[in-house]
Amino acid sequence: MSIRVLVAEDQSAVRAGLVLILGSAPDIEVVGEAGDGEAAVRLARGLRPDLVLMDVSMPRLDGVSATRQVVSEGLADVLVLTTFDLDEYVFGALRAGASGFLLKDTEARGLLEAIRTVARGEGLIAPAVTRRLIAEFAGATTAPPDTADLAVLDSLTRREREVLGCLGEGLSNAEVAVRLSMAEATVKTHVSRVLGKLGLRSRAQAAVLAQELGI
């Protein structure tokens, strides 16, 4: 079954390039194109794609706000397109529930694999890049977490806290499995439980929370 993707990018040339790349993959189908955030949300409601490839900077409705609407309505997973000079938007998108992000200069092969990764339910794209962004975000958070913040972790088991800590480091499921000596399928189960208990929309949000709490 093909992965159904909606491409949201305001620059027509860039959008056409993305569509061309995605269309070259036999397991990916581009079901729609949007040139602004409002159109992205509207098309996501009508087309119900598996994933929205969302640019951050778009007219009428920015990518962060569009992501928030798409995710809150349960329309699709969102993979955000960004650049390093837009870190504040990256974390805004993650907080809004984006499943992950991808740098705009990523090569075609990396883009296709990112789509497949999110479709498999793994939200953190390119762990090395993720770790850099999370590190920058964590560096800006100088105040230690208070007791009230840490209380949200009370519902987690010891193993689930360990998994949350690994997410905070930007590790993939495979890397978590090696780190904690468990099967990858078991890692996915723990991740799902962590998200459910903490009321989070994505593992990317879990990574940010882990950094905020100093786990």
Helices and strands as residue ranges (DSSP letters): E 3-8, H 12-23, E 28-34, H 37-47, E 51-55, H 63-72, E 77-82, G 84-86, H 87-95, E 100-103, H 108-119, H 127-139, H 147-150, G 151-155, H 158-168, H 173-180, H 184-198, H 203-212
